[in-house]
Amino acid sequence: MSNNMYVIAVMLTACACNFFTRVFPFLLFSKSDKLPGFIQYLGKYLPPCVMAVLVVYCIKGINFASLAGFMPMLISVVAVVLLHLWKRNNIISIAGGTVLYMILVQVVFAR
């Protein structure tokens, strides 16, 4: 198999798997009016848990040796929390914190 065919095969497989995982819940639960309790539980508690894991992953590598190592992250985390408390919008909170972090790292605390 040529290199191009291999890349195409991998891309088609990834697309099919992605499509199947998106469509499967609709096919599985389309007939019933009420979702099973376990699925409702996952829908309620899984998103906050995933967000908590992502926050821990993002801040795990903070370097406290220099001000430029932790201040941009600390300021951005506080900004995300304040934006979310103010607007209650995930997109605004995440985008605002990301933009602020990039400005702080590239301009204010540039090395």
Long-range contacts (C-beta under 8 A, 24 or more apart in sequence): 67-109, 68-109, 68-111, 71-104, 71-109, 72-101, 72-104, 72-105, 72-108, 72-109, 73-101, 75-100, 75-101, 75-104, 76-100, 76-101, 76-104
